Amino acid sequence: MIAQLFCNGRRPLSWRTTIPTILIASFLEPVHVQRIAEAFPDLRIHCRPELLRQPRYAADHDGAPSVRTPAQEAEWRALLADAEIMFDFDQTHREDLPELAPRVRWIQATSSGIGPFVEQMRYRERMPATVFTRASGVHAQPLGEFCLMAMMMHARGYAQMAGQQSERRWQRFAGTDLRDRTVVIVGLGAIGSEVARMAHAIGMRVVGVGRTADPPRELVVPLDAYHSVSVLDAVLPEAEYLVLVVPHTPDTVDLMGPRQLALLPAGAVVINIGRGALVDEAALIEALQAGHLGGAALDVFREEPLAPESPLWTLPNVLISPHSASTSDRENARLTDLFIENLGRYLAGTPLKNVLR
């Protein structure tokens, strides 16, 4: 069959076949849309960037708020009604997506932590025939680098350097190094495994904490130790650096409360790239202000954006990332790689990667 790429309305929307129709529901650069089309020339791809929220930065899948004209909205609803496969959720129709897209059988998300959103929208019950796949692995490299950066900044005394530089003050000092320092990584999925690989590469002692009794078979480097999360309290006193990578679930809310933070050794650094609900922020602030903790690097918070009055903004030993540690200008290329692989699996009737369980 002749390849059909529906981009910017090249063919009328009324043209229908029995072959799957893909809707690009968040901004994706034309080069990546073309890659999908070239990989699967017999599929129909609806790509209408002018109907999407425009990105504010590279790989922005939420986009800047915008309003469609009535004609544009009618056209977008027609595209939703026609779609069998969606690249990303539609941020403009979160509440009524099940009703507007009744033919959708698979949505490839651009984020890994979609579980709470899917539950909040009740998509499982409202879209029982639809499979949701996460972007697990896509953000592992930038998140791993963020964790490594945070550990290096703390060890090498970046806060002191920045302070002295702002004062134009030359005063030598001694930092430390990371060889043989212990990092405890809670969560050993694709991201936690990448953090472990990077930490291992610079000679750190790597301790993993996971849900199961045995470490995941997918780990690419050996761990110096592994423990089930059920004995996390016994592991925390070892954690010179603690990296949290687990998702937000009922079991992980306040995973690090006052008691757990007190179990960390004096001077420990907490790095949270999971979800804000994992950490009791008031207790974290108290431990930082009291000097028990040596620092924190936070990409996620209980309420986002972080309130201007939060003490976290002004603590010199805290690094704040506006939920941007995972973003990279190369993200969409990696997302397209995953989508193409999963699309091949979908068409072949084989299990998809990263299915939301």
C-alpha positions as CSV (number, residue, x, y, z in Angstrom):
1,M,0.0,0.0,0.0
2,I,1.2,3.5,-0.7
3,A,2.6,5.2,2.4
4,Q,0.3,7.9,3.8
5,L,1.7,10.6,6.1
6,F,-1.2,12.8,7.3
7,C,0.7,15.9,8.3
8,N,-0.7,19.4,8.0
9,G,-3.9,18.1,6.3
10,R,-2.4,16.6,3.2
11,R,-5.3,14.2,2.8
12,P,-8.9,14.6,3.9
13,L,-9.8,13.3,7.3
14,S,-12.7,11.4,5.9
15,W,-10.4,8.9,4.1
16,R,-10.5,5.7,6.0
17,T,-8.9,2.2,5.8
18,T,-8.7,-0.7,8.1
19,I,-5.0,-0.1,8.8
20,P,-4.1,1.4,12.2
21,T,-4.1,5.2,12.6
22,I,-1.6,7.0,14.7
23,L,-2.2,10.4,16.3
24,I,0.8,12.4,17.5
25,A,-0.8,14.0,20.6
26,S,2.1,16.1,21.8
27,F,4.7,18.1,19.9
28,L,7.3,15.9,18.1
29,E,9.8,17.3,15.6
30,P,9.0,16.6,12.0
31,V,12.3,14.6,11.6
32,H,11.0,12.1,14.2
33,V,7.5,11.9,12.7
34,Q,9.2,11.2,9.4
35,R,11.2,8.4,11.0
36,I,8.0,6.7,12.1
37,A,6.5,7.1,8.7
38,E,9.6,5.6,7.0
39,A,9.7,2.7,9.4
40,F,6.0,1.9,8.8
41,P,5.0,3.3,5.4
42,D,1.6,1.5,5.4
43,L,0.3,3.3,8.5
44,R,-1.6,6.5,8.7
45,I,0.0,9.2,10.9
46,H,-2.0,12.2,11.9
47,C,0.4,15.0,12.7
48,R,-1.0,18.4,13.2
49,P,1.5,20.5,15.2
50,E,-0.6,23.7,14.8
51,L,-3.3,22.0,16.8
52,L,-1.0,21.1,19.7
53,R,0.3,23.1,22.6
54,Q,3.6,24.5,21.6
55,P,6.8,23.4,23.5
56,R,8.4,25.9,25.8
57,Y,11.7,24.1,25.8
58,A,13.1,21.0,24.1
59,A,11.0,17.9,24.7
60,D,8.2,19.8,26.5
61,H,5.2,17.5,26.2
62,D,2.8,19.5,28.2
63,G,3.3,22.7,26.1
64,A,2.2,26.2,26.7
65,P,-1.5,26.8,27.4
66,S,-3.4,27.6,24.2
67,V,-6.9,27.8,22.8
68,R,-8.0,26.3,19.5
69,T,-10.5,28.0,17.3
70,P,-13.9,26.2,17.0
71,A,-12.9,24.8,13.6
72,Q,-9.5,23.6,15.0
73,E,-11.2,22.0,18.0
74,A,-13.7,20.2,15.7
75,E,-10.8,18.9,13.6
76,W,-8.8,17.7,16.7
77,R,-11.9,15.8,18.0
78,A,-12.2,14.1,14.6
79,L,-8.5,13.1,14.9
80,L,-9.1,11.7,18.3
81,A,-12.2,9.8,17.2
82,D,-10.1,8.2,14.3
83,A,-7.0,7.2,16.3
84,E,-6.2,3.6,17.3
85,I,-2.7,4.5,18.6
86,M,-1.6,7.7,20.3
87,F,1.9,9.0,20.8
88,D,1.3,10.6,24.3
89,F,-1.8,11.5,26.2
90,D,-3.8,14.5,25.0
91,Q,-3.2,17.2,27.6
92,T,-6.1,19.2,26.3
93,H,-8.7,16.5,26.9
94,R,-7.5,14.7,30.0
95,E,-10.9,14.3,31.5
96,D,-13.0,13.3,28.5
97,L,-10.3,11.3,26.5
98,P,-12.1,8.0,26.9
99,E,-15.3,9.4,25.3
100,L,-13.5,11.3,22.5
101,A,-11.1,8.5,21.6
102,P,-13.2,5.3,21.8
103,R,-11.1,3.5,19.2
104,V,-7.7,4.0,21.0
105,R,-6.1,0.6,21.9
106,W,-2.6,1.8,22.8
107,I,-1.1,5.0,24.2
108,Q,2.7,5.4,24.4
109,A,3.4,7.9,27.2
110,T,6.3,10.3,27.1
111,S,6.8,9.9,30.9
112,S,7.7,7.0,33.1
113,G,5.6,7.9,36.2
114,I,2.2,7.8,34.6
115,G,0.6,5.4,37.2
116,P,-0.9,8.1,39.5
117,F,-2.2,10.1,36.5
118,V,-3.9,7.0,34.9
119,E,-5.5,6.2,38.3
120,Q,-6.6,9.7,38.9
121,M,-8.3,9.8,35.5
122,R,-9.7,6.3,36.0
123,Y,-8.5,5.4,32.5
124,R,-8.2,1.7,33.4
125,E,-11.9,1.4,34.1
126,R,-12.9,3.9,31.4
127,M,-10.6,2.6,28.7
128,P,-10.5,-1.2,29.5
129,A,-9.4,-2.1,26.0
130,T,-6.5,0.3,25.9
131,V,-2.9,-0.5,26.8
132,F,-0.7,2.2,28.4
133,T,3.1,2.0,28.0
134,R,5.6,4.1,30.0
135,A,8.7,5.8,28.7
136,S,10.9,3.7,31.1
137,G,14.6,3.9,30.2
138,V,14.3,7.1,28.0
139,H,15.3,9.3,30.9
140,A,17.9,7.1,32.5
141,Q,20.9,8.8,31.1
142,P,20.1,12.4,32.1
143,L,18.8,11.4,35.5
144,G,21.9,9.3,36.1
145,E,24.0,12.2,35.2
146,F,22.0,14.5,37.5
147,C,22.6,12.1,40.5
148,L,26.3,11.9,39.6
149,M,26.5,15.7,39.3
150,A,24.8,16.2,42.7
151,M,27.2,13.8,44.4
152,M,30.3,15.3,42.8
153,M,29.1,18.9,43.6
154,H,28.7,18.0,47.3
155,A,32.0,16.1,47.5
156,R,34.0,18.8,45.8
157,G,32.5,21.6,47.8
158,Y,30.6,23.4,45.1
159,A,28.5,25.5,47.5
160,Q,31.7,26.9,49.1
161,M,33.2,27.6,45.6
162,A,30.1,29.4,44.5
163,G,30.0,31.5,47.7
164,Q,33.7,32.4,47.5
165,Q,33.4,33.3,43.8
166,S,30.4,35.6,44.4
167,E,32.6,37.4,47.0
168,R,35.7,37.3,44.8
169,R,37.5,35.6,47.7
170,W,40.5,33.3,47.1
171,Q,40.7,30.8,49.9
172,R,41.9,27.3,49.4
173,F,40.1,24.4,51.0
174,A,39.9,20.6,50.8
175,G,36.9,18.8,49.5
176,T,36.7,15.0,49.3
177,D,36.3,12.4,46.6
178,L,33.7,9.6,45.9
179,R,35.9,6.5,45.7
180,D,34.6,3.9,48.2
181,R,31.8,6.2,49.4
182,T,28.6,4.4,49.8
183,V,25.5,5.2,47.7
184,V,22.2,3.5,48.5
185,I,19.9,3.5,45.6
186,V,16.2,2.8,46.4
187,G,14.6,1.6,43.2
188,L,16.4,-0.5,40.6
189,G,14.5,0.0,37.5
190,A,16.0,1.4,34.3
191,I,16.9,4.7,36.1
192,G,18.2,3.2,39.3
193,S,20.3,0.7,37.3
194,E,21.9,3.5,35.3
195,V,22.7,5.4,38.5
196,A,24.3,2.2,39.8
197,R,26.3,1.8,36.7
198,M,27.7,5.4,36.8
199,A,28.4,5.2,40.5
200,H,30.2,1.9,40.0
201,A,32.3,3.4,37.2
202,I,33.8,6.0,39.5
203,G,34.6,3.5,42.2
204,M,31.7,4.0,44.7
205,R,30.3,1.3,46.9
206,V,26.8,0.7,45.4
207,V,24.0,-0.7,47.6
208,G,20.7,-1.5,46.0
209,V,17.3,-1.6,47.6
210,G,14.4,-3.1,45.7
211,R,10.9,-4.6,46.1
212,T,12.0,-8.2,45.7
213,A,14.1,-10.5,47.8
214,D,16.7,-10.8,44.9
215,P,18.2,-8.1,42.7
216,P,16.7,-7.6,39.3
217,R,18.2,-9.7,36.6
218,E,18.4,-6.7,34.3
219,L,21.1,-5.0,36.3
220,V,24.1,-4.2,34.1
221,V,26.7,-4.0,36.9
222,P,27.2,-6.1,40.1
223,L,26.1,-4.5,43.3
224,D,28.2,-4.5,46.4
225,A,25.1,-5.3,48.4
226,Y,21.4,-5.7,47.8
227,H,18.4,-5.6,50.2
228,S,14.7,-5.7,50.1
229,V,12.9,-2.5,50.9
230,S,11.3,-4.3,53.8
231,V,14.7,-3.8,55.7
232,L,15.3,-0.3,54.5
233,D,15.7,1.0,58.1
234,A,18.7,-1.3,58.6
235,V,20.4,-0.1,55.4
236,L,20.0,3.7,55.9
237,P,22.9,4.1,58.4
238,E,25.2,3.0,55.5
239,A,23.9,5.7,53.1
240,E,26.4,8.5,52.7
241,Y,24.4,9.3,49.6
242,L,20.8,8.2,49.3
243,V,19.2,8.2,45.8
244,L,15.4,7.7,45.7
245,V,14.0,6.5,42.4
246,V,10.8,4.7,43.3
247,P,7.4,5.8,42.0
248,H,4.6,7.4,44.0
249,T,2.4,4.6,45.4
250,P,0.4,4.2,48.6
251,D,3.4,2.2,50.0
252,T,6.0,4.9,49.2
253,V,4.3,8.0,50.6
254,D,6.7,9.4,53.3
255,L,9.1,6.6,52.6
256,M,11.6,9.0,54.2
257,G,10.0,10.5,57.2
258,P,11.6,11.9,60.4
259,R,12.6,8.5,61.8
260,Q,14.2,7.4,58.5
261,L,16.0,10.7,58.0
262,A,17.4,10.4,61.5
263,L,18.8,6.9,60.7
264,L,21.0,8.4,57.9
265,P,24.6,9.0,59.0
266,A,25.6,12.5,59.9
267,G,26.5,14.5,56.8
268,A,24.5,12.3,54.4
269,V,23.1,13.7,51.1
270,V,19.5,12.9,50.0
271,I,18.9,12.9,46.2
272,N,15.2,12.6,45.2
273,I,14.5,12.0,41.5
274,G,11.4,9.8,42.2
275,R,8.4,11.7,43.4
276,G,7.9,14.5,46.0
277,A,5.6,12.4,48.1
278,L,8.5,10.0,49.0
279,V,10.0,12.5,51.4
280,D,8.5,14.4,54.4
281,E,9.6,17.8,53.3
282,A,9.2,19.4,56.7
283,A,11.3,16.7,58.3
284,L,13.9,17.1,55.5
285,I,14.1,20.8,56.0
286,E,14.5,20.3,59.8
287,A,17.3,17.8,59.3
288,L,19.1,20.1,56.8
289,Q,18.8,23.1,59.1
290,A,20.0,21.2,62.1
291,G,23.1,20.0,60.3
292,H,22.3,16.3,60.5
293,L,22.1,16.1,56.7
294,G,25.0,17.4,54.6
295,G,22.8,18.3,51.7
296,A,20.0,17.4,49.3
297,A,19.5,17.5,45.6
298,L,15.8,17.6,44.7
299,D,14.1,17.3,41.3
300,V,10.6,16.6,42.7
301,F,8.4,18.2,45.4
302,R,5.2,17.6,47.2
303,E,3.6,20.6,45.5
304,E,5.0,21.8,42.1
305,P,6.0,24.4,41.4
306,L,7.8,24.7,44.8
307,A,6.3,27.6,46.8
308,P,8.5,30.8,46.8
309,E,8.4,30.8,50.6
310,S,9.8,27.3,51.0
311,P,13.1,27.4,53.0
312,L,14.5,24.9,50.5
313,W,15.2,27.8,48.1
314,T,17.6,29.5,50.4
315,L,19.5,26.6,52.1
316,P,23.0,26.7,50.7
317,N,23.5,22.9,50.7
318,V,20.3,22.2,48.7
319,L,20.3,21.9,44.9
320,I,16.8,22.5,43.4
321,S,15.9,21.3,39.9
322,P,12.4,22.4,38.6
323,H,11.5,18.8,37.7
324,S,13.9,19.1,34.9
325,A,16.6,16.5,35.7
326,S,15.1,14.1,33.3
327,T,14.7,16.4,30.3
328,S,17.2,16.5,27.5
329,D,17.2,18.0,24.0
330,R,17.8,14.4,22.8
331,E,14.7,13.1,24.6
332,N,12.4,13.0,21.6
333,A,14.9,11.0,19.6
334,R,14.9,8.4,22.3
335,L,11.2,8.4,22.7
336,T,10.8,7.9,18.9
337,D,13.2,4.9,19.1
338,L,11.0,3.4,21.8
339,F,7.8,4.2,19.9
340,I,9.1,2.6,16.7
341,E,10.2,-0.6,18.6
342,N,6.8,-0.8,20.4
343,L,4.9,-0.1,17.2
344,G,6.6,-3.1,15.6
345,R,5.6,-5.2,18.5
346,Y,2.0,-3.9,18.4
347,L,1.7,-4.8,14.7
348,A,3.2,-8.2,15.2
349,G,0.9,-8.9,18.2
350,T,3.8,-9.4,20.6
351,P,4.1,-8.0,24.1
352,L,4.9,-4.3,24.3
353,K,7.7,-2.9,26.3
354,N,7.1,-0.9,29.5
355,V,3.4,-1.8,29.9
356,L,1.8,-0.1,32.9
357,R,0.8,-2.9,35.3
